[in-house]
């Protein structure tokens, strides 16, 4: 009986640590999928290779829309995140429109850079700091 009580006390003491670890490791699948498109288009464009951007603009837009519609994890400020994701979708839509309109590389770089900055605002500035908004 004594070992059962020790095990129970140990388990109950670990609950806050387990909960904390789950918050820190919380993944946002839609964010990760969007990021795969952003990184595989933005970084080549920075180096002057716009082909990946031209090939993936439509899929990146779909991924942005899915991300916007997904449930926001608890470690993000919901209102701030919704607003920035809405902005991100608009920016990625502008990228896709520019690709379809055969915009020049300078314009594509400007547009994808704006979308990239918006992405970083979501994953950086929209996260709650120490449990606060």
CNS distance restraints for C-alpha pairs under 8 A (distance, minus, plus):
assign (resid   1 and name CA) (resid   5 and name CA) 6.38 0.50 0.50
assign (resid   2 and name CA) (resid   6 and name CA) 6.31 0.50 0.50
assign (resid   3 and name CA) (resid   7 and name CA) 6.08 0.50 0.50
assign (resid   4 and name CA) (resid   8 and name CA) 6.09 0.50 0.50
assign (resid   5 and name CA) (resid   9 and name CA) 6.07 0.50 0.50
assign (resid   6 and name CA) (resid  10 and name CA) 6.07 0.50 0.50
assign (resid   7 and name CA) (resid  11 and name CA) 6.09 0.50 0.50
assign (resid   8 and name CA) (resid  12 and name CA) 6.13 0.50 0.50
assign (resid   9 and name CA) (resid  13 and name CA) 6.06 0.50 0.50
assign (resid  10 and name CA) (resid  14 and name CA) 6.30 0.50 0.50
assign (resid  11 and name CA) (resid  15 and name CA) 6.65 0.50 0.50
assign (resid  13 and name CA) (resid  17 and name CA) 7.92 0.50 0.50
assign (resid  14 and name CA) (resid  18 and name CA) 6.10 0.50 0.50
assign (resid  15 and name CA) (resid  19 and name CA) 6.10 0.50 0.50
assign (resid  16 and name CA) (resid  20 and name CA) 6.07 0.50 0.50
assign (resid  17 and name CA) (resid  21 and name CA) 6.13 0.50 0.50
assign (resid  18 and name CA) (resid  22 and name CA) 6.23 0.50 0.50
assign (resid  19 and name CA) (resid  23 and name CA) 6.39 0.50 0.50
assign (resid  20 and name CA) (resid  24 and name CA) 6.36 0.50 0.50
assign (resid  21 and name CA) (resid  25 and name CA) 6.18 0.50 0.50
assign (resid  22 and name CA) (resid  26 and name CA) 5.83 0.50 0.50
assign (resid  23 and name CA) (resid  75 and name CA) 7.04 0.50 0.50
assign (resid  26 and name CA) (resid  73 and name CA) 7.59 0.50 0.50
assign (resid  27 and name CA) (resid  32 and name CA) 8.00 0.50 0.50
assign (resid  28 and name CA) (resid  32 and name CA) 6.38 0.50 0.50
assign (resid  28 and name CA) (resid  72 and name CA) 7.93 0.50 0.50
assign (resid  28 and name CA) (resid  73 and name CA) 7.01 0.50 0.50
assign (resid  29 and name CA) (resid  33 and name CA) 6.24 0.50 0.50
assign (resid  30 and name CA) (resid  34 and name CA) 6.15 0.50 0.50
assign (resid  30 and name CA) (resid  63 and name CA) 7.13 0.50 0.50
assign (resid  30 and name CA) (resid  66 and name CA) 6.65 0.50 0.50
assign (resid  30 and name CA) (resid  67 and name CA) 4.82 0.50 0.50
assign (resid  30 and name CA) (resid  70 and name CA) 6.96 0.50 0.50
assign (resid  31 and name CA) (resid  35 and name CA) 6.02 0.50 0.50
assign (resid  31 and name CA) (resid  67 and name CA) 6.02 0.50 0.50
assign (resid  32 and name CA) (resid  36 and name CA) 6.36 0.50 0.50
assign (resid  33 and name CA) (resid  37 and name CA) 6.92 0.50 0.50
assign (resid  33 and name CA) (resid  63 and name CA) 6.67 0.50 0.50
assign (resid  34 and name CA) (resid  38 and name CA) 6.25 0.50 0.50
assign (resid  34 and name CA) (resid  60 and name CA) 6.47 0.50 0.50
assign (resid  34 and name CA) (resid  63 and name CA) 5.17 0.50 0.50
assign (resid  34 and name CA) (resid  64 and name CA) 5.99 0.50 0.50
assign (resid  34 and name CA) (resid  67 and name CA) 7.16 0.50 0.50
assign (resid  35 and name CA) (resid  39 and name CA) 5.88 0.50 0.50
assign (resid  36 and name CA) (resid  40 and name CA) 6.09 0.50 0.50
assign (resid  37 and name CA) (resid  41 and name CA) 6.14 0.50 0.50
assign (resid  37 and name CA) (resid  56 and name CA) 7.10 0.50 0.50
assign (resid  37 and name CA) (resid  59 and name CA) 7.71 0.50 0.50
assign (resid  37 and name CA) (resid  60 and name CA) 5.50 0.50 0.50
assign (resid  37 and name CA) (resid  63 and name CA) 7.97 0.50 0.50
assign (resid  38 and name CA) (resid  42 and name CA) 5.66 0.50 0.50
assign (resid  38 and name CA) (resid  60 and name CA) 7.10 0.50 0.50
assign (resid  38 and name CA) (resid 116 and name CA) 6.96 0.50 0.50
assign (resid  39 and name CA) (resid  43 and name CA) 5.85 0.50 0.50
assign (resid  40 and name CA) (resid  44 and name CA) 6.80 0.50 0.50
assign (resid  40 and name CA) (resid  52 and name CA) 6.89 0.50 0.50
assign (resid  40 and name CA) (resid  53 and name CA) 7.81 0.50 0.50
assign (resid  41 and name CA) (resid  45 and name CA) 6.21 0.50 0.50
assign (resid  41 and name CA) (resid  50 and name CA) 7.44 0.50 0.50
assign (resid  41 and name CA) (resid  52 and name CA) 5.27 0.50 0.50
assign (resid  41 and name CA) (resid  53 and name CA) 4.60 0.50 0.50
assign (resid  41 and name CA) (resid  56 and name CA) 7.30 0.50 0.50
assign (resid  42 and name CA) (resid  46 and name CA) 6.19 0.50 0.50
assign (resid  42 and name CA) (resid  53 and name CA) 7.16 0.50 0.50
assign (resid  42 and name CA) (resid 112 and name CA) 6.31 0.50 0.50
assign (resid  42 and name CA) (resid 113 and name CA) 7.15 0.50 0.50
assign (resid  42 and name CA) (resid 116 and name CA) 7.18 0.50 0.50
assign (resid  43 and name CA) (resid  47 and name CA) 6.64 0.50 0.50
assign (resid  44 and name CA) (resid  48 and name CA) 6.40 0.50 0.50
assign (resid  44 and name CA) (resid  49 and name CA) 4.96 0.50 0.50
assign (resid  44 and name CA) (resid  50 and name CA) 6.59 0.50 0.50
assign (resid  44 and name CA) (resid  52 and name CA) 7.20 0.50 0.50
assign (resid  45 and name CA) (resid  49 and name CA) 4.77 0.50 0.50
assign (resid  45 and name CA) (resid  50 and name CA) 4.86 0.50 0.50
assign (resid  45 and name CA) (resid  52 and name CA) 7.89 0.50 0.50
assign (resid  45 and name CA) (resid  53 and name CA) 7.09 0.50 0.50
assign (resid  45 and name CA) (resid 109 and name CA) 6.41 0.50 0.50
assign (resid  46 and name CA) (resid 109 and name CA) 7.09 0.50 0.50
assign (resid  50 and name CA) (resid  54 and name CA) 6.24 0.50 0.50
assign (resid  50 and name CA) (resid 105 and name CA) 7.02 0.50 0.50
assign (resid  51 and name CA) (resid  55 and name CA) 6.10 0.50 0.50
assign (resid  52 and name CA) (resid  56 and name CA) 5.93 0.50 0.50
assign (resid  53 and name CA) (resid  57 and name CA) 5.55 0.50 0.50
assign (resid  54 and name CA) (resid  99 and name CA) 5.87 0.50 0.50
assign (resid  56 and name CA) (resid  60 and name CA) 5.96 0.50 0.50
assign (resid  57 and name CA) (resid  61 and name CA) 6.21 0.50 0.50
assign (resid  57 and name CA) (resid  92 and name CA) 7.70 0.50 0.50
assign (resid  57 and name CA) (resid  95 and name CA) 6.85 0.50 0.50
assign (resid  57 and name CA) (resid  96 and name CA) 5.07 0.50 0.50
assign (resid  57 and name CA) (resid  99 and name CA) 7.25 0.50 0.50
assign (resid  58 and name CA) (resid  62 and name CA) 6.38 0.50 0.50
assign (resid  58 and name CA) (resid  96 and name CA) 5.96 0.50 0.50
assign (resid  59 and name CA) (resid  63 and name CA) 6.15 0.50 0.50
assign (resid  60 and name CA) (resid  64 and name CA) 6.13 0.50 0.50
assign (resid  60 and name CA) (resid  92 and name CA) 7.30 0.50 0.50
assign (resid  61 and name CA) (resid  65 and name CA) 6.23 0.50 0.50
assign (resid  61 and name CA) (resid  89 and name CA) 6.83 0.50 0.50
assign (resid  61 and name CA) (resid  92 and name CA) 5.66 0.50 0.50
assign (resid  61 and name CA) (resid  93 and name CA) 6.06 0.50 0.50
assign (resid  61 and name CA) (resid  96 and name CA) 7.09 0.50 0.50
assign (resid  62 and name CA) (resid  66 and name CA) 6.19 0.50 0.50
assign (resid  63 and name CA) (resid  67 and name CA) 6.08 0.50 0.50
assign (resid  64 and name CA) (resid  68 and name CA) 6.17 0.50 0.50
assign (resid  64 and name CA) (resid  85 and name CA) 7.78 0.50 0.50
assign (resid  64 and name CA) (resid  88 and name CA) 7.20 0.50 0.50
assign (resid  64 and name CA) (resid  89 and name CA) 5.60 0.50 0.50
assign (resid  64 and name CA) (resid  92 and name CA) 7.36 0.50 0.50
assign (resid  65 and name CA) (resid  69 and name CA) 6.34 0.50 0.50
assign (resid  65 and name CA) (resid  89 and name CA) 6.15 0.50 0.50
assign (resid  66 and name CA) (resid  70 and name CA) 6.17 0.50 0.50
assign (resid  67 and name CA) (resid  85 and name CA) 7.62 0.50 0.50
assign (resid  68 and name CA) (resid  82 and name CA) 6.99 0.50 0.50
assign (resid  68 and name CA) (resid  85 and name CA) 5.43 0.50 0.50
assign (resid  68 and name CA) (resid  86 and name CA) 6.59 0.50 0.50
assign (resid  68 and name CA) (resid  89 and name CA) 7.47 0.50 0.50
assign (resid  72 and name CA) (resid  76 and name CA) 6.73 0.50 0.50
assign (resid  72 and name CA) (resid  78 and name CA) 6.46 0.50 0.50
assign (resid  72 and name CA) (resid  81 and name CA) 7.70 0.50 0.50
assign (resid  74 and name CA) (resid  78 and name CA) 7.90 0.50 0.50
assign (resid  75 and name CA) (resid 127 and name CA) 5.91 0.50 0.50
assign (resid  75 and name CA) (resid 128 and name CA) 5.50 0.50 0.50
assign (resid  75 and name CA) (resid 131 and name CA) 7.35 0.50 0.50
assign (resid  76 and name CA) (resid  81 and name CA) 6.80 0.50 0.50
assign (resid  76 and name CA) (resid 126 and name CA) 5.63 0.50 0.50
assign (resid  76 and name CA) (resid 127 and name CA) 4.18 0.50 0.50
assign (resid  76 and name CA) (resid 128 and name CA) 5.17 0.50 0.50
assign (resid  76 and name CA) (resid 133 and name CA) 7.82 0.50 0.50
assign (resid  77 and name CA) (resid  81 and name CA) 5.88 0.50 0.50
assign (resid  77 and name CA) (resid 126 and name CA) 5.51 0.50 0.50
assign (resid  77 and name CA) (resid 127 and name CA) 5.91 0.50 0.50
assign (resid  77 and name CA) (resid 128 and name CA) 5.76 0.50 0.50
assign (resid  77 and name CA) (resid 133 and name CA) 5.61 0.50 0.50
assign (resid  78 and name CA) (resid  82 and name CA) 6.04 0.50 0.50
assign (resid  78 and name CA) (resid 126 and name CA) 7.97 0.50 0.50
assign (resid  79 and name CA) (resid  83 and name CA) 6.29 0.50 0.50
assign (resid  80 and name CA) (resid  84 and name CA) 6.21 0.50 0.50
assign (resid  80 and name CA) (resid 126 and name CA) 5.86 0.50 0.50
assign (resid  81 and name CA) (resid  85 and name CA) 5.94 0.50 0.50
assign (resid  81 and name CA) (resid 122 and name CA) 5.98 0.50 0.50
assign (resid  81 and name CA) (resid 126 and name CA) 5.44 0.50 0.50
assign (resid  82 and name CA) (resid  86 and name CA) 6.15 0.50 0.50
assign (resid  83 and name CA) (resid  87 and name CA) 6.39 0.50 0.50
assign (resid  84 and name CA) (resid  88 and name CA) 6.07 0.50 0.50
assign (resid  84 and name CA) (resid 118 and name CA) 6.85 0.50 0.50
assign (resid  84 and name CA) (resid 121 and name CA) 7.32 0.50 0.50
assign (resid  84 and name CA) (resid 122 and name CA) 6.17 0.50 0.50
assign (resid  85 and name CA) (resid  89 and name CA) 6.21 0.50 0.50
assign (resid  85 and name CA) (resid 118 and name CA) 7.92 0.50 0.50
assign (resid  85 and name CA) (resid 119 and name CA) 7.93 0.50 0.50
assign (resid  85 and name CA) (resid 122 and name CA) 6.93 0.50 0.50
assign (resid  86 and name CA) (resid  90 and name CA) 6.47 0.50 0.50
assign (resid  87 and name CA) (resid  91 and name CA) 6.26 0.50 0.50
assign (resid  87 and name CA) (resid 118 and name CA) 7.31 0.50 0.50
assign (resid  88 and name CA) (resid  92 and name CA) 6.12 0.50 0.50
assign (resid  88 and name CA) (resid 115 and name CA) 5.89 0.50 0.50
assign (resid  88 and name CA) (resid 118 and name CA) 5.67 0.50 0.50
assign (resid  88 and name CA) (resid 119 and name CA) 6.65 0.50 0.50
assign (resid  89 and name CA) (resid  93 and name CA) 5.94 0.50 0.50
assign (resid  90 and name CA) (resid  94 and name CA) 6.25 0.50 0.50
assign (resid  91 and name CA) (resid  95 and name CA) 6.39 0.50 0.50
assign (resid  91 and name CA) (resid 111 and name CA) 6.98 0.50 0.50
assign (resid  91 and name CA) (resid 112 and name CA) 7.81 0.50 0.50
assign (resid  91 and name CA) (resid 114 and name CA) 6.95 0.50 0.50
assign (resid  91 and name CA) (resid 115 and name CA) 5.32 0.50 0.50
assign (resid  92 and name CA) (resid  96 and name CA) 6.27 0.50 0.50
assign (resid  92 and name CA) (resid 111 and name CA) 7.87 0.50 0.50
assign (resid  92 and name CA) (resid 112 and name CA) 7.31 0.50 0.50
assign (resid  92 and name CA) (resid 115 and name CA) 5.99 0.50 0.50
assign (resid  93 and name CA) (resid  97 and name CA) 6.10 0.50 0.50
assign (resid  94 and name CA) (resid  98 and name CA) 6.04 0.50 0.50
assign (resid  94 and name CA) (resid 111 and name CA) 7.09 0.50 0.50
assign (resid  95 and name CA) (resid  99 and name CA) 6.20 0.50 0.50
assign (resid  95 and name CA) (resid 108 and name CA) 6.59 0.50 0.50
assign (resid  95 and name CA) (resid 111 and name CA) 5.74 0.50 0.50
assign (resid  95 and name CA) (resid 112 and name CA) 6.30 0.50 0.50
assign (resid  96 and name CA) (resid 100 and name CA) 6.23 0.50 0.50
assign (resid  97 and name CA) (resid 101 and name CA) 6.04 0.50 0.50
assign (resid  98 and name CA) (resid 102 and name CA) 6.17 0.50 0.50
assign (resid  98 and name CA) (resid 103 and name CA) 5.14 0.50 0.50
assign (resid  98 and name CA) (resid 107 and name CA) 7.90 0.50 0.50
assign (resid  98 and name CA) (resid 108 and name CA) 6.82 0.50 0.50
assign (resid  99 and name CA) (resid 103 and name CA) 5.93 0.50 0.50
assign (resid  99 and name CA) (resid 108 and name CA) 7.36 0.50 0.50
assign (resid 103 and name CA) (resid 107 and name CA) 6.34 0.50 0.50
assign (resid 103 and name CA) (resid 108 and name CA) 6.59 0.50 0.50
assign (resid 104 and name CA) (resid 108 and name CA) 6.34 0.50 0.50
assign (resid 105 and name CA) (resid 109 and name CA) 6.01 0.50 0.50
assign (resid 106 and name CA) (resid 110 and name CA) 6.31 0.50 0.50
assign (resid 107 and name CA) (resid 111 and name CA) 6.20 0.50 0.50
assign (resid 108 and name CA) (resid 112 and name CA) 6.02 0.50 0.50
assign (resid 109 and name CA) (resid 113 and name CA) 5.90 0.50 0.50
assign (resid 110 and name CA) (resid 114 and name CA) 6.34 0.50 0.50
assign (resid 111 and name CA) (resid 115 and name CA) 6.36 0.50 0.50
assign (resid 112 and name CA) (resid 116 and name CA) 5.96 0.50 0.50
assign (resid 113 and name CA) (resid 117 and name CA) 6.14 0.50 0.50
assign (resid 114 and name CA) (resid 118 and name CA) 6.27 0.50 0.50
assign (resid 115 and name CA) (resid 119 and name CA) 6.20 0.50 0.50
assign (resid 116 and name CA) (resid 120 and name CA) 6.42 0.50 0.50
assign (resid 117 and name CA) (resid 121 and name CA) 6.34 0.50 0.50
assign (resid 118 and name CA) (resid 122 and name CA) 6.45 0.50 0.50
assign (resid 119 and name CA) (resid 123 and name CA) 6.49 0.50 0.50
assign (resid 120 and name CA) (resid 124 and name CA) 5.66 0.50 0.50
assign (resid 120 and name CA) (resid 125 and name CA) 7.65 0.50 0.50
assign (resid 121 and name CA) (resid 125 and name CA) 4.96 0.50 0.50
assign (resid 121 and name CA) (resid 126 and name CA) 6.47 0.50 0.50
assign (resid 122 and name CA) (resid 126 and name CA) 5.06 0.50 0.50
assign (resid 122 and name CA) (resid 127 and name CA) 7.42 0.50 0.50
assign (resid 123 and name CA) (resid 127 and name CA) 6.48 0.50 0.50
assign (resid 127 and name CA) (resid 133 and name CA) 7.61 0.50 0.50
assign (resid 128 and name CA) (resid 132 and name CA) 5.29 0.50 0.50
assign (resid 128 and name CA) (resid 133 and name CA) 4.88 0.50 0.50
assign (resid 129 and name CA) (resid 133 and name CA) 6.48 0.50 0.50
